[in-house]
Amino acid sequence: MAIQMPTELLDGCVLGILSNGDYYGYALTQKVQEDIPISESTMYPVLRRLKKNNFLSTYDEPFQGRNRRYYRITREGRARLNEVTTEWIEFKSQIDKLIGGAIR
């Protein structure tokens, strides 16, 4: 995909996934990569930023002798997801209007 993913949309995608349940870092990265071509090195700064802004919380669970860090959306994260969703719907509508004639 030649179009770059803006930070706000990537944040919204991560929050959207986590609104359906908790994920550990690698599994969350894999889930995003199913639809968006991003690298693992892109995801961890996103997760740190979302946690710093209190949109996510974390907890560790043991797995095969190691800990997995799980991410969970917070109340603030759900509010932010609603904001991003609203902004996305408006933005998408505007873009669709501009290029709509070209889409077949």
N, C-alpha and C positions, 0 to 999 in steps of 0.2 A: 504494500500500500504506500503510495507516494505522499499522501496527506499525513502530516504529523499530528499526533494526538496531543491536544492542549492539556496542560497539567490539571486544570479544573475538571475536564472530562474524565481523565484517568482516575482522579480522586473519586469522582462520582461512580465510575465503573466498579472500583474496589469496594466502595461503600454499598453499592447495590448488591454485589455478590455476598458481602458479609451480612446484609440485612436478611438473608435467607438461612444463615447459620455461620458458626465459627469455622475458621480454616487455619491451618498452620502455614507458615510462609511459603514453602515450596509448592504445596498443593494449591494455594491461592495464585501463585505465579502461573502454574500450569492451567488453571481455570481461565485466567485472563488471556493467556496465550492461545487458547482454543479459538478466540475470535479476533484478537489484536496482536500484531507482531511486535512484541516488546521483549527486551532482554531481562534476564534475572537481575542484572545489576541496576536496572531501572526501577524495579519493584521495591527493593528494600528502602531506598530513600523516600519513596512515596509512603510506605508504611510508617517510617520514622516520623515524617512530617504530619501524617494524620494522627498519630499517637500524641505528638507534641501539642497539637491543636485540640486535644481531648475528644477527637472524633472516633478513636479506637482505644480499647484497653487490651492488655495482653495477660496471658497466664501460660505457665509451662506445664506440660504433661510428659511423664517418662515414656519412652518408646525404645525398646531394644537396647537398653543401657544408656540411652542419651535422652536429652530433653528436647521436645518440640515446642516451639513458641507459637501459641495460638493467638489469633486476633479476633476481637469481638467488637461489633459496632456499639457505640454508646448512644445515650439519648441525644447528645449534641451532634453525633454523627448522623443519626436519623433526621434531625432537623436540617443538617447540611445537605444530606441526600435529597430531601424535598426541595431545597433551594436550587441545587444543581439540576434536578429533573425539570423544574419550572423553567429555568434559564435555557436548558437544552431544547425543550419543546418550542419555545419562542424563537430561538436561533435557527433550529431546523426548519421551522415554518418559513422564516425569512429566506433562507438559502433555497428551499424548495421553490419558492416563488421566483427567485432570480434565475435558477437553472432548470426549472420545471419543464420548459419546452424542450430541453435537450434530453430529458430522461424518457426512455421508451422501454 
